[in-house]
Amino acid sequence: MTWIKPSFLWMMYRSGWARKPNQERVLRIDIDRVGFEWALAHAALSHFRSGVHADRDQWRAEVADCPVRVQWDPDRSIQLEAQPWRAIKVGLSGEAVDRYVDQWIVDMTDVTGLARSTHSAVLDGRTADALRQLPAERPYPLPEHLRRRLGADG
């Protein structure tokens, strides 16, 4: 599976500020909105969730039919501490990977230097400087049918 992880700080948590073995490079990959919404529309939650699924059989059927998985993990602070809100992770397989590679990617930028300079500011106690370096992130306006499908309300 190939994963889309839109939260910069979640990626810093995962990659150890681009210092963990085999994670020493961090790329920002811009994809088009049509592709991202295709992925979300063809996604199944990675775990059963009452209120989203009628029962476990419905969830299992969605997982079997969908080339995309969605997970919700705690987002991270500048100190990489878990936050009360969740960050989406979108896992692509099969047809979704082909579409991602061949159609959705608009641009790629190596942000390893940004990761390391932001981490240096955090280590030096320059939190305000570190926060100013963060890429702008804002909530993604999901259509209501996708909010329900992906359990984005709770």
Steps between C-alpha positions, in 0.01 A plus 500: 500500500605857426387755756390862472561676832392864475615607849856635502543450876360147483766428235766651725382269779509201266839580346668635814550838334646320193761319709365145543675234290358483147297815567775759462321673212155653515315598186200726473288360221226723368205315348193635329172532682310276257742216567494546876121497505498189276719331761269603783190390308660156444621459858411269783588573859788284620302404812135423565316797646144484629300793377680487167439131427177312565703198612838330460384316188427830324843631601675181378319527165615862461859405581487219243357729229702818555855571375545772765522490881446792735644517850454777754796547735565773756660801338820632659618821662831673424647282778341198323259437787165342415220752455128450571411539131571242231706511182394296201726244335393367162642165388498422129517157337433352156317734265538790745882480484492504120274805498717673762821450306364556149234768551483670839853622574536867412834583667766360733727693733772369731417648842776321690679831564181652637451198729851528637503879544162487675629224727813704578281794603296268727817357657636851557179604676402737219143374484362816340760473220417132454129574477560772239683247281209254489319464169153652501236236567128542522202268535397333177136576412353153449163453334247363749480154342879459540492633858253225590681228304835581659378560854633856488248634750623329811 
